[in-house]
Amino acid sequence: MSTEFTKYDTSEYLETEEDIIEYLNAAAEYGDPALMQVALGNVAKARGMTQIAHDAGVGRESLYKSLSRDGNPSFQTIAKVVRAIGGRLSVQPASTTTH
């Protein structure tokens, strides 16, 4: 008995603005920069990598590489991509409990 797997591409399921925001917020909750990097790559792919690269002012191939699992984007690139997808960065308290 063999198991058959199908290719899964998250970007194919990011259809609405709400989907994208919820997906990025869920990824951000883990606090893992690599996960957030891949999530941004999935969103850029869903929106159109060429358009996002243009809007962010970076090369398409460079953006693919930066947002890949093995990429190492600068914070500047991340900030540009977030703006290009219509988002903004914000910082919130990690915990609501006080000491």
C-alpha positions as CSV (number, residue, x, y, z in Angstrom):
1,M,0.0,0.0,0.0
2,S,1.5,3.3,-1.1
3,T,0.5,6.8,0.0
4,E,0.0,9.3,-2.7
5,F,0.6,13.0,-1.9
6,T,-0.6,15.9,-3.9
7,K,1.4,19.2,-4.2
8,Y,0.1,21.8,-1.8
9,D,0.6,25.5,-2.5
10,T,-0.6,27.9,0.2
11,S,-0.7,30.8,-2.3
12,E,-3.6,29.1,-4.1
13,Y,-5.8,29.5,-1.1
14,L,-5.1,33.1,-0.3
15,E,-8.0,34.6,-2.2
16,T,-9.2,37.6,-0.2
17,E,-7.6,40.4,1.7
18,E,-9.1,38.8,4.9
19,D,-7.4,35.5,4.0
20,I,-4.1,37.2,3.6
21,I,-4.3,39.2,6.8
22,E,-5.4,36.2,8.9
23,Y,-2.6,34.1,7.4
24,L,0.1,36.6,8.1
25,N,-1.2,37.3,11.6
26,A,-1.2,33.6,12.3
27,A,2.3,33.2,11.0
28,A,3.5,36.2,13.1
29,E,2.1,34.7,16.3
30,Y,4.7,32.0,16.2
31,G,7.6,34.5,16.4
32,D,9.6,32.6,13.9
33,P,11.3,34.9,11.3
34,A,11.7,32.0,8.8
35,L,8.0,31.2,9.0
36,M,7.1,34.8,8.5
37,Q,9.5,35.0,5.5
38,V,7.9,32.1,3.8
39,A,4.4,33.4,4.6
40,L,5.3,36.7,2.9
41,G,6.6,34.7,0.0
42,N,3.3,32.9,-0.3
43,V,1.3,36.1,-0.1
44,A,3.6,37.7,-2.8
45,K,3.0,34.7,-5.0
46,A,-0.7,34.9,-4.5
47,R,-0.8,38.6,-5.4
48,G,1.7,38.2,-8.3
49,M,5.4,38.1,-7.6
50,T,6.2,40.4,-10.5
51,Q,3.8,43.1,-9.4
52,I,4.9,42.9,-5.7
53,A,8.5,43.1,-6.8
54,H,7.7,46.1,-8.9
55,D,5.7,47.8,-6.1
56,A,8.5,47.1,-3.6
57,G,11.2,48.3,-5.9
58,V,13.2,45.1,-6.0
59,G,14.0,42.6,-8.7
60,R,11.6,39.7,-9.2
61,E,14.3,37.0,-9.0
62,S,15.9,38.7,-6.0
63,L,12.5,38.7,-4.3
64,Y,11.9,35.0,-5.1
65,K,15.3,34.3,-3.5
66,S,14.8,36.5,-0.5
67,L,11.4,35.1,0.4
68,S,12.4,31.5,-0.2
69,R,12.9,29.1,2.7
70,D,16.7,29.5,2.3
71,G,16.6,33.3,1.7
72,N,18.0,35.9,4.0
73,P,16.1,39.2,3.2
74,S,17.1,42.4,4.9
75,F,14.6,44.1,7.2
76,Q,14.4,46.8,4.5
77,T,13.2,44.2,1.9
78,I,10.6,42.8,4.4
79,A,9.3,46.3,5.1
80,K,9.0,47.1,1.4
81,V,7.2,43.8,0.7
82,V,4.8,44.4,3.5
83,R,4.0,47.9,2.1
84,A,3.7,46.5,-1.4
85,I,1.0,44.0,-0.3
86,G,-0.9,46.7,1.4
87,G,0.1,46.0,5.0
88,R,2.0,47.8,7.7
89,L,4.3,46.6,10.5
90,S,3.3,47.2,14.1
91,V,4.6,46.2,17.5
92,Q,2.3,45.0,20.2
93,P,3.0,43.8,23.8
94,A,3.9,40.1,23.8
95,S,1.8,39.5,26.9
96,T,-1.1,41.3,28.5
97,T,-0.1,40.3,32.0
98,T,1.7,42.8,34.2
99,H,4.5,42.1,36.7
